[in-house]
Amino acid sequence: VPWDERAKQLLTLMQTIERSTPGSPLGARIAAAQSVSRAELAVLLIEELHVEQHLAARRRLEAAAAPPAVEIDATALGIEMTWAQPFIERLLPLGIIGLEPLPDGSFAPEEPVTRAQLAMVVDDLLQRISGSDHSSNRYTGEASRFSDMPSDHYAYAAIVNVVARGVMAPDAIAMTFRPSAPVKGAEALEVIRQLESALSSGY
């Protein structure tokens, strides 16, 4: 990559981080990452979004009971050696779609998060915290709104919802979403700030 192109990329990264304003040292550290892992996304949701407080506020509005206690087996989850273990252990009882344990029972803390997976997480939180319910069935059979993914993609409904709420964005010219692309740290933090903005008008 030519030097001037690298300089432009660095400037864009710094501008994105500045706009998103990390609220914690861990958030600032993750914002500079070239790709965000599942463990790091868990940290951002706890430290930057304060997801526990948002979900607790929704439960109070609905007079709902707190979720049952979940027994965490750090060894089975594969998180006993990660620095993010305390954050993952706080996140898992919340049952957020897109950040559940994998079918083999592990959490895969080092696995990179894709844009499609981030959209699943964001859509679940939008619906649960705002109290809305957007069924994926209403998109069944429609022509895809994005040129790089079919409408039967597992995350299609979530992606349509988060784009409609302005939390994530496609390429406006090519109308691509890049569902398999890894999420950069600055992008993840910016999405969390957009999610906060969307939630502030939701309940």
Buried (B, 14 or more C-beta within 10 A) or exposed (E): EEEEEEEEEEEEBEEBBEEBEBBEEBBBEBBBBEBBBBBBBBBBBBBBBEBBEBBBEBBEEEEEEEEEEEEBEBEEBBBEEBEBBEBBBBBBBBEBBBBEBEEEEBBBBEEBBBBBBBBBBBBBBBBBBBEEEBEBEEBEEEEBBBEBBEBEBEBBBBBBBBBEBEBBEBEEEEEBBBBEBBBBBBBBBBBBBBBBEBBEEBE
